[in-house]
Amino acid sequence: MKVVVTGGSGLAGSAVVWHLLHAGFDVVSIDRVEPQYPLAEFRFVDCTDLGQVYGACHDAEAIAHLAAIPRPIHHTPDQVFGANIMATFNIFEAAAALRIPRVVYVSSMSVLGLPFSYKPIRLSYLPIDEAHPKAPQDAYALSKTLGEDIALAFVRRMAGALSVVSLRFPWIHTPATFKSVLTPLWDDPAGGATNLWGYIDTRDVARACRLALEADISGHEAFYISARNTFMKTDSASLAQRYYPQAKARSRLAGNQSLFDTSKAKARLGYEAQLSWEDYEWT
Ligand SMILES: NC(=O)c1ccc[n+]([C@@H]2O[C@H](COP(=O)([O-])OP(=O)(O)OC[C@H]3O[C@@H](n4cnc5c(N)ncnc54)[C@H](O)[C@@H]3O)[C@@H](O)[C@H]2O)c1
């Protein structure tokens, strides 16, 4: 299968490119910046330009769409919203025009409104599953939420000729960034609360994207995808009770179990996290 990976030079995109190549896919990586390590065929493409997207995707059989400004903190809100929405629209417009049957849209747990909301987010229950209400406030969360709506609109327009899998990831890390960014939060649980102490290893992101490319799915389906645990050593039940006391407990939380319920992803995609910070080399 020939797959175009957008954002292939980025943190998650480069892991997706590597994984798909090793799984035997024919991969074209597109990005507006060059990859640090060229792994696959690469094309300079700004996804906010529809003509460039058409050119890059003309012979693709699937697209994994990761290109985005991944947080609303280093760009102005209009830059984040404008770039993310335009890129996502163009990917789906090209998929429709070129009759590309499968798009994997990399969404985010930010559809909940977390972690960049202006006002506190009231969660209805924990662990979070796909039925939990979405509540975006900031430009990034809004762009990811509307990105899923764009996906659904194109699925509707293509009436059976396009299926889309949206993957809602928590904070994405490598072992190195886990150690530098997340271990300091072991002693600062409040610092991780708006992320629901959630994380995922880039290699599990890549595996989830491959499973989503291969899955027998029609229409549009969204999934929460996460590591099996939080990035904390503290029990999840006590974190939930302390920082989200209004959220109803949907089930008993064991140890540092993730606050994202990935059972839909297990049932429909065959996804189960393989990597945990508890298995990283700590020397
Ligand atoms: N980093 C996280 O914790 C996190 C969590 C959940 C979801 N996500 C999503 O995962 C995806 C990848 O995030 P990341 O952390 O690897 O970010 P990243 O910034 O490392 O990679 C994003 C890549 O997209 C490229 N890009 C951005 N806009 C583009 C455009 N218009 N045209 C072409 N290329 C463009 C950038 O140059 C970059 O290489 C994003 O869609 C992000 O929203 C990230």
The ligand as a Tripos MOL2 file, in Angstrom:
@<TRIPOS>MOLECULE
LIG
   44    48     1     0     0
SMALL
NO_CHARGES

@<TRIPOS>ATOM
      1 N1          2.9030   16.0530   20.7000 N.am      1 LIG1
      2 C1          1.8550   15.6150   21.3720 C.2       1 LIG1
      3 O1          1.9110   15.4130   22.5830 O.2       1 LIG1
      4 C2          0.5690   15.3100   20.6430 C.ar      1 LIG1
      5 C3         -0.5060   14.7590   21.3550 C.ar      1 LIG1
      6 C4         -1.6790   14.4200   20.6740 C.ar      1 LIG1
      7 C5         -1.7630   14.6340   19.3090 C.ar      1 LIG1
      8 N2         -0.7050   15.1950   18.6510 N.ar      1 LIG1
      9 C6         -0.8150   15.3780   17.2030 C.3       1 LIG1
     10 O2          0.1480   14.5370   16.6050 O.3       1 LIG1
     11 C7          0.5860   15.1130   15.3700 C.3       1 LIG1
     12 C8          2.1060   15.1580   15.3540 C.3       1 LIG1
     13 O3          2.5410   15.9380   16.4410 O.3       1 LIG1
     14 P1          4.0850   16.0150   16.8390 P.3       1 LIG1
     15 O4          4.1580   16.0600   18.2950 O.co2     1 LIG1
     16 O5          4.8520   14.9810   16.0890 O.co2     1 LIG1
     17 O6          4.4250   17.4700   16.3030 O.3       1 LIG1
     18 P2          5.7360   17.9730   15.5480 P.3       1 LIG1
     19 O7          5.6810   19.4550   15.5850 O.co2     1 LIG1
     20 O8          6.9440   17.2720   16.0520 O.co2     1 LIG1
     21 O9          5.4460   17.4650   14.0720 O.3       1 LIG1
     22 C9          4.4910   18.0670   13.2480 C.3       1 LIG1
     23 C10         5.0780   18.1480   11.8530 C.3       1 LIG1
     24 O10         4.0880   18.6980   10.9920 O.3       1 LIG1
     25 C11         4.7320   19.6120   10.1290 C.3       1 LIG1
     26 N3          3.7490   20.5640    9.6620 N.ar      1 LIG1
     27 C12         3.0140   21.4230   10.4040 C.ar      1 LIG1
     28 N4          2.2120   22.1300    9.6220 N.ar      1 LIG1
     29 C13         2.4450   21.7130    8.3520 C.ar      1 LIG1
     30 C14         1.9070   22.0610    7.0900 C.ar      1 LIG1
     31 N5          0.9950   23.0200    6.9470 N.pl3     1 LIG1
     32 N6          2.3580   21.4160    5.9960 N.ar      1 LIG1
     33 C15         3.3200   20.4570    6.1040 C.ar      1 LIG1
     34 N7          3.8550   20.0890    7.2630 N.ar      1 LIG1
     35 C16         3.4140   20.7080    8.3760 C.ar      1 LIG1
     36 C17         5.8340   20.2550   10.9600 C.3       1 LIG1
     37 O11         6.8370   20.8160   10.1310 O.3       1 LIG1
     38 C18         6.3160   19.0640   11.7850 C.3       1 LIG1
     39 O12         7.3910   18.3930   11.1740 O.3       1 LIG1
     40 C19        -0.0780   16.4730   15.2810 C.3       1 LIG1
     41 O13        -1.2240   16.3600   14.4620 O.3       1 LIG1
     42 C20        -0.4730   16.7680   16.7130 C.3       1 LIG1
     43 O14        -1.5620   17.6400   16.7730 O.3       1 LIG1
     44 C21         0.4560   15.5240   19.2810 C.ar      1 LIG1
@<TRIPOS>BOND
     1     1     2 1
     2     2     3 2
     3     2     4 1
     4     4     5 ar
     5     4    44 ar
     6     5     6 ar
     7     6     7 ar
     8     7     8 ar
     9     8     9 1
    10     8    44 ar
    11     9    10 1
    12     9    42 1
    13    10    11 1
    14    11    12 1
    15    11    40 1
    16    12    13 1
    17    13    14 1
    18    14    15 2
    19    14    16 1
    20    14    17 1
    21    17    18 1
    22    18    19 2
    23    18    20 1
    24    18    21 1
    25    21    22 1
    26    22    23 1
    27    23    24 1
    28    23    38 1
    29    24    25 1
    30    25    26 1
    31    25    36 1
    32    26    27 ar
    33    26    35 ar
    34    27    28 ar
    35    28    29 ar
    36    29    30 ar
    37    29    35 ar
    38    30    31 1
    39    30    32 ar
    40    32    33 ar
    41    33    34 ar
    42    34    35 ar
    43    36    37 1
    44    36    38 1
    45    38    39 1
    46    40    41 1
    47    40    42 1
    48    42    43 1
@<TRIPOS>SUBSTRUCTURE
     1 LIG1         1 GROUP 0 **** ****
